Amino acid sequence: MPRADAAGVRVGALVRLAFSGPKAAPRVLETLLDPSGPYVSTSPRHEGLLLHSIYHRPGGWDHVPSGSRIPRGESSMWGDYHAREAALYVLRLCSGQYLTFFGAERVKVSA
C-alpha cells in the first residue's frame, strides 16, 4: 500500500499542476480523501486524518499490526497538513481564487 503521507504532500503540487490543465490532481485528491477508501480514518478514536503514514521506520516508532512486518495505520501531521491544504486549495479554486504567497487573487477558473 502506498504511503498516505507522501501522497498528501505530493497532492498539493498536483493541484497546482491541475490549474494548468491536467486532471490528475483532482483524481488523486478524491481518492485520498474518499471516506470509504483506505486512506482516511473514520474512527473517532484515531487522532489523525490520513492512515498508512510512516513516521520513522528506522527508529521503530511506527505501528506494525500483529502478523505483519509492514508499518501502517498511523497518521503524520505533515501528511494530514498537506492533504488539508490541497483540499482547501481546490475549494478556493472552485470559488474563483488562486492562492499566491502574498494573498489570493481572483481568477477565472475553467473546468
C-alpha positions in Angstrom: 0.0 0.0 0.0 1.4 3.5 -0.9 2.3 5.8 1.9 -0.6 8.2 2.6 1.7 10.9 4.0 3.7 11.0 0.8 0.5 11.2 -1.2 -0.7 14.1 1.0 2.5 16.0 0.4 2.5 15.4 -3.3 -1.2 16.1 -4.0 -0.6 19.8 -3.2 1.8 20.0 -6.1 -0.5 18.1 -8.3 -3.4 20.5 -7.5 -1.2 23.4 -8.7 -0.4 21.4 -11.9 -4.1 20.9 -12.5 -4.6 24.6 -12.6 -2.7 24.4 -15.9 -5.0 21.7 -17.3 -4.2 18.1 -16.3 -6.9 16.2 -14.4 -4.5 14.0 -12.3 -4.7 16.1 -9.1 -8.4 16.1 -8.6 -8.5 12.3 -9.1 -5.6 11.8 -6.6 -7.2 14.1 -4.0 -10.6 12.5 -4.5 -9.1 9.0 -4.0 -7.0 10.2 -1.0 -9.9 11.8 0.9 -12.7 9.3 0.0 -14.2 8.3 3.4 -15.0 4.8 2.0 -11.4 4.3 0.8 -8.4 3.0 2.6 -6.6 6.3 3.3 -9.0 8.3 5.6 -9.6 7.5 9.2 -13.3 7.4 10.1 -12.7 6.3 13.7 -13.4 8.9 16.3 -10.6 7.4 18.4 -8.0 8.0 15.7 -6.1 11.2 16.2 -5.2 11.9 12.6 -6.8 12.3 9.1 -4.8 10.0 6.8 -3.9 6.4 7.5 -0.9 4.5 6.4 1.7 7.2 7.1 5.2 6.3 8.2 6.9 8.5 10.8 10.3 7.0 11.4 10.7 3.3 10.4 14.4 3.0 11.2 13.7 4.2 14.8 11.0 1.6 15.2 8.4 4.3 16.0 5.7 3.1 13.6 2.8 0.9 14.4 3.2 -2.6 12.9 0.0 -4.6 13.1 0.3 -8.1 14.6 1.1 -10.7 11.9 2.7 -8.0 9.6 6.2 -6.7 9.2 5.0 -3.5 7.4 4.1 -0.4 9.4 0.7 1.1 8.7 -2.5 2.5 10.2 -0.9 5.7 11.5 -1.2 9.4 10.7 1.5 12.0 10.5 1.0 15.7 10.8 2.8 16.6 7.6 0.6 14.2 5.5 -2.6 15.5 7.2 -1.5 19.1 6.7 -0.7 18.8 3.0 -3.9 16.9 2.3 -6.0 19.5 4.0 -4.1 22.3 2.3 -4.8 20.7 -1.1 -8.5 20.3 -0.3 -8.7 24.0 0.8 -6.8 25.0 -2.4 -9.3 23.2 -4.6 -12.2 24.7 -2.7 -10.8 28.2 -3.2 -10.0 27.5 -6.9 -13.7 26.4 -7.4 -14.7 29.8 -5.9 -12.5 31.7 -8.3 -9.5 32.4 -6.1 -5.9 31.4 -7.0 -3.7 31.4 -3.9 -0.4 33.1 -4.1 2.3 33.6 -1.5 1.1 37.2 -0.7 -2.6 36.6 -0.8 -5.4 35.5 -3.1 -6.2 36.9 -6.4 -9.4 36.5 -8.3 -9.1 34.4 -11.5 -11.4 32.8 -13.9 -11.1 29.1 -13.4 -12.0 27.0 -16.4 -13.4 23.5 -15.8 
